Amino acid sequence: MPDWGDDRSLLAAVGRGEEGAAGALVDRTYPKVFGLLVQLTADRDLAADLTQETYRRAWAALGSFDGRAQLSTWLYRIAYNAFLNHVRRPARMVPWDDKLALTVRDGRAGAEAELEASEARDRLRRAVLALPEELRCVVVARYWADAPATEIAALERVTEVAIRKRLRRALDRLAVAMKETTR
């Protein structure tokens, strides 16, 4: 299997239809895209579905990728948009099966601590999702997708200073929201 080096070389190979290039692109980017969507959804199955949707959309728009941002940052934005589209869809009702209501005990030591940590992550996730779109997008890209501020600025077509100001405002709001939910 050839080594395509950087993202630009790999994208050029995908564009030329080189064997294995598309798979290499997915292999290179899938863990972070999936991880971002797990953070956003708190549901691995839904995250897997949205990751698949992300790549479907990315393949359809690959010709429009202009290289202003890194490939991973571009994919994170597509993933985030796929998540937003999912959230905006009307909720589907699923009948509750009493057989599924069985309670399973977790006998591991520290299960209570894991539950508290899980609840804290869920509170944080809800607080992030409650932020205004401009702030939410920056927080998700920077902290959940690990995109550098310079890349986010290029993608959003604003200065890096503007991104840093948005991050500061978002973090201030999140701190307040987290204090309010723990009361």
Secondary structure, 3 states (H helix, E strand, C coil): CCCCCCHHHHHHHHHHCCCCHHHHHHHHHHHHHHHHHHHHHCCHHHHHHHHHHHHHHHHHHHHHCCCCCCHHHHHHHHHHHHHHHHHHCCCCCCCCCHHHHCCCCCCCCCHHHHHHHHHHHHHHHHHHHHCCHHHHHHHHHHHHCCCCHHHHHHHHCCCHHHHHHHHHHHHHHHHHHHHHHCC
